[in-house]
């Protein structure tokens, strides 16, 4: 059972069939913790803001709450992913033009990396832009089926999904808040204020 269901419970039918053995392999332990729990712990340590959603209605509700909390009244978003733009077209986000300054980047990711709590992204999400060129605020929509243990596993997923053309600009986002001035490990990184909307799809 997903650690999120243990923590948050379920508002939906709990009589779903148990995940088969193949699916359970996605939840191999990382440092003696289930993969979803390991990701959550490391992601929170990195300073990310995590919102678990059981269905699309909860995703929409949390998205609205984030926008209200940050006073992004006009919902000015930079959305570079066409599929995401289509999925949330009813939400009436204003996809800004090139010369405007967006309130936030609304995007997906390739994988959620459990062993360090980072997000693997590529040109599928951010085109050819560098992280430093993107807004300070990120809202990332992902699903629980995107958990992997390591970056190398995430790269294998990208390769399997894009057999004809591997996306470019593959990178990870790991630093989600301002670190102490003497924290040399984050030197040169592009720190983002990041919200993760995680939808249960297993």
C-alpha positions as CSV (number, residue, x, y, z in Angstrom):
1,X,0.0,0.0,0.0
2,X,1.2,3.5,-0.8
3,X,2.6,5.4,2.1
4,X,0.4,8.3,1.1
5,X,-2.7,6.2,1.6
6,X,-1.4,5.2,5.0
7,X,-0.8,8.8,6.0
8,X,-3.8,10.5,4.3
9,X,-6.3,7.7,4.2
10,X,-8.6,7.3,1.2
11,X,-11.8,9.0,0.3
12,X,-12.4,6.6,-2.6
13,X,-13.2,2.9,-2.7
14,X,-10.6,1.0,-0.8
15,X,-11.5,-2.3,-2.3
16,X,-9.2,-2.0,-5.3
17,X,-7.2,-5.0,-6.2
18,X,-3.7,-5.3,-4.8
19,X,-0.9,-4.2,-7.0
20,X,0.6,-7.1,-8.9
21,X,4.2,-8.2,-8.3
22,X,5.5,-6.3,-11.3
23,X,4.1,-3.0,-10.0
24,X,5.4,-3.7,-6.5
25,X,8.9,-3.8,-8.0
26,X,8.6,0.0,-8.5
27,X,8.5,0.3,-4.7
28,X,11.8,-1.4,-3.9
29,X,13.2,0.0,-0.7
30,X,15.7,2.9,-0.7
31,X,17.8,2.9,2.4
32,X,15.3,0.5,4.0
33,X,12.4,2.8,3.2
34,X,9.7,2.3,0.5
35,X,10.5,4.4,-2.6
36,X,7.6,6.8,-2.1
37,X,8.4,7.4,1.6
38,X,12.1,7.9,0.7
39,X,11.3,10.5,-1.9
40,X,8.9,12.4,0.4
41,X,11.5,12.6,3.2
42,X,14.3,13.8,0.8
43,X,12.0,16.2,-1.1
44,X,11.0,17.8,2.1
45,X,14.6,18.1,3.3
46,X,15.3,19.9,0.0
47,X,12.6,22.5,0.9
48,X,9.9,21.4,-1.6
49,X,6.2,21.9,-0.8
50,X,4.4,18.6,-1.3
51,X,0.6,18.1,-1.9
52,X,-0.7,14.6,-2.3
53,X,-3.9,14.3,-4.4
54,X,-6.2,11.3,-4.8
55,X,-8.0,12.6,-7.8
56,X,-8.0,15.4,-10.4
57,X,-10.5,17.4,-8.4
58,X,-8.0,17.6,-5.6
59,X,-5.3,18.6,-8.0
60,X,-7.5,21.5,-9.3
61,X,-8.4,22.5,-5.7
62,X,-4.8,22.6,-4.5
63,X,-3.7,24.5,-7.7
64,X,-6.3,27.1,-6.9
65,X,-5.1,27.3,-3.3
66,X,-1.5,27.8,-4.3
67,X,-2.4,30.6,-6.6
68,X,-4.5,32.3,-3.9
69,X,-1.9,31.8,-1.3
70,X,0.7,33.6,-3.4
71,X,-1.6,36.3,-4.7
72,X,-1.1,35.3,-8.3
73,X,-4.6,36.7,-9.1
74,X,-4.2,36.9,-12.9
75,X,-2.9,33.3,-13.0
76,X,0.0,34.3,-15.3
77,X,1.8,31.0,-16.0
78,X,4.6,29.9,-18.3
79,X,3.5,26.5,-19.7
80,X,5.9,25.0,-22.2
81,X,4.4,21.4,-22.2
82,X,1.5,21.1,-24.7
83,X,-0.1,18.1,-23.0
84,X,-0.2,19.8,-19.7
85,X,-1.7,22.9,-21.3
86,X,-4.5,20.8,-22.8
87,X,-5.1,18.9,-19.6
88,X,-5.7,22.1,-17.6
89,X,-7.3,24.2,-20.3
90,X,-10.6,24.5,-18.2
91,X,-8.6,26.1,-15.4
92,X,-8.1,29.2,-17.4
93,X,-4.5,29.8,-16.7
94,X,-3.1,32.7,-18.7
95,X,-0.2,31.3,-20.7
96,X,1.9,34.4,-21.0
97,X,3.6,35.8,-24.1
98,X,7.4,36.0,-24.4
99,X,7.9,39.5,-23.2
100,X,5.7,39.2,-20.1
101,X,6.9,38.1,-16.7
102,X,5.1,35.0,-15.5
103,X,4.1,34.4,-11.9
104,X,5.2,30.7,-12.1
105,X,6.2,27.9,-14.4
106,X,3.5,25.2,-14.5
107,X,5.1,21.9,-15.7
108,X,5.4,18.2,-15.5
109,X,8.6,16.2,-14.9
110,X,10.2,13.0,-16.2
111,X,10.7,11.2,-12.9
112,X,10.7,11.7,-9.2
113,X,14.1,10.6,-7.8
114,X,13.8,8.9,-4.4
115,X,17.4,8.7,-3.2
116,X,17.9,12.5,-3.2
117,X,14.4,14.0,-3.5
118,X,15.0,15.7,-6.8
119,X,12.9,16.0,-10.0
120,X,14.3,14.9,-13.4
121,X,13.2,17.2,-16.2
122,X,14.1,17.6,-19.9
123,X,13.2,19.6,-23.0
124,X,9.8,18.0,-22.8
125,X,9.1,20.3,-19.9
126,X,11.3,23.3,-20.2
127,X,12.2,23.3,-24.0
128,X,15.8,24.5,-24.3
129,X,15.7,27.0,-21.4
130,X,18.2,26.9,-18.6
131,X,16.9,26.7,-15.0
132,X,18.2,30.2,-14.3
133,X,16.1,31.5,-17.2
134,X,12.9,30.2,-15.7
135,X,10.6,31.8,-13.1
136,X,11.5,31.5,-9.4
137,X,8.2,29.8,-8.7
138,X,7.5,26.3,-10.0
139,X,4.3,24.2,-9.8
140,X,5.0,20.7,-10.9
141,X,2.3,18.1,-11.7
142,X,3.4,14.5,-11.4
143,X,2.0,11.0,-10.6
144,X,3.0,8.3,-8.2
145,X,3.9,6.0,-11.1
146,X,6.8,8.3,-11.8
147,X,8.9,7.3,-8.8
148,X,12.3,5.8,-9.5
149,X,15.1,5.1,-7.1
150,X,18.0,6.9,-8.8
151,X,18.8,9.3,-11.6
152,X,20.2,6.5,-13.8
153,X,16.8,4.7,-13.5
154,X,15.1,8.0,-14.5
155,X,17.3,8.2,-17.6
156,X,16.4,4.7,-18.5
157,X,12.7,5.7,-18.3
158,X,13.4,8.6,-20.6
159,X,15.2,6.4,-23.1
160,X,12.4,3.8,-23.1
161,X,9.7,6.4,-23.6
162,X,11.5,8.2,-26.4
163,X,13.0,5.5,-28.5
164,X,13.1,7.5,-31.7
165,X,14.3,10.8,-30.3
166,X,15.8,11.3,-26.9
167,X,14.9,14.7,-25.4
168,X,17.6,17.2,-24.8
169,X,18.3,19.5,-21.9
170,X,18.0,16.8,-19.3
171,X,18.7,18.0,-15.8
172,X,17.5,17.7,-12.2
173,X,15.9,20.2,-9.8
174,X,17.0,19.7,-6.3
175,X,17.3,22.9,-4.4
176,X,13.8,24.3,-3.5
177,X,14.6,27.1,-1.0
178,X,17.3,29.5,-0.1
179,X,20.1,27.7,1.6
180,X,22.5,29.0,4.3
181,X,25.2,31.2,2.9
182,X,27.9,28.7,4.0
183,X,26.2,25.7,2.3
184,X,28.8,25.2,-0.5
185,X,26.8,22.1,-1.7
186,X,24.2,24.4,-3.3
187,X,26.8,26.8,-4.8
188,X,25.9,27.6,-8.4
189,X,22.5,25.9,-8.3
190,X,19.3,27.5,-9.3
191,X,17.1,27.5,-6.3
192,X,13.3,27.4,-6.9
193,X,10.2,27.9,-4.8
194,X,8.6,24.6,-5.8
195,X,5.2,23.0,-5.2
196,X,4.6,19.4,-6.2
197,X,1.1,18.3,-7.0
198,X,1.3,14.5,-6.8
199,X,-1.6,12.5,-8.1
200,X,-2.1,8.9,-7.0
201,X,-2.4,6.7,-10.1
202,X,-1.4,3.3,-8.9
